[in-house]
Each structure stands twice: as structure tokens, then as C-alpha cells.
Amino acid sequence: MALTTVTWTVMLASIAVLMGTASVALVKSLRDEDRKLELLKKQDRIDTYSPRGLAELRSWIRANPDDPLRDEAVRRHNECVDALRSVDEPFYDWDEAEVESLEKL
């Protein structure tokens, strides 16, 4: 059974769209990693969580007081808070007021 021209066109277009999307994602990821590396070289540390990520980690810590991973989560939370207070330029989009309102657990 032979494939029609329309079928081939759709398949090729789908491949092109997928490759284009993958290329854009790859370029963005590489640029982000370059920026992280520059910040690490300049500041010796970077923030490890976005505002949303840190809020979710804090919520998880509070919701799971008996979890065996809680101590590790608290340590990572506190490391991020320390990093945010000590760096001049955070990697993620942190507002100065957000950073000042953060408390260690």
C-alpha cells in the first residue's frame, strides 16, 4: 500500500515541527546552563530553587514532618535561603522583597 502525497507531507511537516521544537528547547537549556556557569564563576554560588520551587519545597516540608527525607529537604531549603541572601544576582526571578521575607526552617 503506497502512501499518498498528503500523508508524506504531513509526516515531513510533523518531523520538522518536532525537530524545531527540540532545537529551541536545547538552545534555551544550553543558554540557561551557560548563565548558571557564569554566575557560579562570578559569585561562587547560585540559588538552587525558583520562587515557586522553594515554596513547594517549604509546603512539602510542613506537610511531611515525619518523612525520612525531611532533614535533607530542610537542609536544601536553608542552603537556598543562604545563597539568595549572599548573591548579588540570583539565577531565578526573585524579587528583593521575596528574598527578605524568606526564613530558614
C-alpha positions in Angstrom: 0.0 0.0 0.0 1.5 3.3 -1.1 1.4 6.4 1.0 -0.2 9.4 -0.6 1.5 12.8 -1.1 -0.6 14.3 1.6 0.5 11.6 4.1 4.2 12.2 3.2 3.7 16.0 3.5 2.1 15.6 7.0 4.8 13.3 8.2 7.6 15.5 7.0 5.9 18.6 8.5 5.5 16.8 11.8 9.1 15.8 11.8 10.1 19.4 11.0 7.9 20.8 13.8 9.3 18.3 16.3 12.9 19.0 15.3 12.3 22.7 15.5 10.7 22.5 19.0 13.5 20.2 20.2 16.1 22.6 18.8 14.6 25.6 20.6 14.4 23.7 23.9 18.0 22.6 23.5 19.3 26.1 22.8 17.3 27.6 25.7 18.6 24.9 28.1 22.2 25.5 26.9 21.9 29.2 27.4 20.5 28.7 30.9 23.4 26.4 31.8 25.9 29.0 30.4 24.3 31.7 32.6 24.4 29.4 35.6 28.1 28.7 35.0 28.9 32.4 34.6 27.1 33.2 37.9 28.9 30.3 39.7 32.3 31.6 38.4 31.4 35.2 39.5 29.7 34.5 42.8 30.8 31.0 43.8 27.2 30.0 44.3 23.7 30.4 42.9 20.2 30.0 44.1 19.0 26.4 43.7 15.2 26.9 43.5 12.8 29.2 41.8 10.3 31.1 44.0 7.7 28.5 43.1 10.0 25.6 43.7 11.1 26.8 47.1 7.5 27.5 48.1 6.6 23.9 47.0 9.6 22.5 49.0 8.6 24.5 52.1 5.0 23.2 51.8 6.2 19.7 51.4 8.4 20.0 54.5 5.5 21.3 56.6 3.1 18.6 55.3 5.6 15.7 55.9 7.1 16.2 59.4 7.9 12.5 59.8 9.3 11.8 56.4 12.9 10.4 56.5 13.8 12.9 53.7 12.6 15.9 55.7 16.0 16.7 57.1 17.6 16.7 53.7 14.8 18.9 52.4 15.2 21.4 55.3 19.0 21.5 54.6 18.4 22.2 50.9 15.8 24.9 51.7 18.1 26.6 54.1 21.0 26.5 51.7 18.9 28.2 49.0 17.8 30.9 51.5 21.5 31.5 52.4 22.5 31.6 48.8 19.8 34.1 48.0 20.9 36.4 50.8 24.6 36.2 49.7 24.5 36.5 45.9 24.3 39.8 44.0 22.4 38.3 41.1 20.1 35.4 41.5 19.6 32.9 38.6 15.8 32.7 39.0 13.5 35.7 39.0 13.5 36.6 42.7 12.0 39.9 43.9 14.1 41.6 46.6 11.0 41.7 48.9 10.6 37.9 48.4 14.2 37.2 49.4 13.9 39.4 52.5 10.8 37.7 53.6 12.3 34.2 53.5 13.0 32.4 56.7 15.2 29.4 57.4 13.4 26.3 58.7 
